[in-house]
Amino acid sequence: MKKLNYLFILAFLFIALLSEAQKLPALDASPHDVAYFRPNGFNTFPVIVKVTYGRPLKKGRTMLGGIEPFGKVWRLGANEATEIKLYQDTKFGDQLIKAGTYALFAIPDAKEWTIIFNSELDTWGAFSYKEAKDVARIKVPVGKTASTVEAFTIAFEGTAGKVDMNIAWEDALVKVPFTY
């Protein structure tokens, strides 16, 4: 009978260990997303630009000018700093940026945003942002969205040669023009 009790206890512990090992982390409150610009449409080549970013949600809060204060460097999303990969030399505004991968930051304001391309990758947020690592800064005006945007969004709009990288959240719409 003692052996049976020991076997039962061992089996119970084994099952408990297995169930613990199979637990997965909860979903991130701000999941990551990827936006591509492909001039020939979805799932075609060549790829010109790819942006990887965290998508925070508004959740009834004032984000721009509130939780994300105006006039301060922001990671342009959530969690890790947003990264942009340029597959070829690309001209943003009037600045030519060499092909490569960059961290993408912003300094939001009510009427104008500064978009920052920075060479330091794999950083968490903007907490270790170093201005000395900036590759380019582009100032762009802020427009208005047709309706409130709940989830921070980056999307591309345009045709071969001339494109806008649209950044939208709450009622703000920032169009960052580029050519390649």
Helices and strands as residue ranges (DSSP letters): H 2-21, E 32-37, E 49-54, E 82-86, E 90-92, E 95-97, E 100-107, E 112-118, G 131-133, E 134-159, E 162-179
